[in-house]
Amino acid sequence: MKKVQNTLLASGKTVSCTKLCVWLGLPRSTAYHQPRQRRSKPLDEVMAARIKQIDLSLSRTHRDLEFSTPALQAIAARTGAR
């Protein structure tokens, strides 16, 4: 955007940023956007370990109970869960 504006300025034409955005079909915020470098956040190792433990226990429970008994199959059939 700045390149186009500077090129037009060098050729003696002054064009506003708003008008350039309209001509190019871009939102005005695009012209003013300045990218920032992301900061990496430190990982809480204790919390990550707890989340992994919970996830593993949930998947294990689900696998162990996955409609393995006739009673659970009957409940699933009545509720349309499967």
Secondary structure, 3 states (H helix, E strand, C coil): CHHHHHHHHHCCCCCCHHHHHHHHCCCHHHHHCCCCCCCCCCCCHHHHHHHHHHHHHHHHHHHHHCCCCHHHHHHHHHHCCC
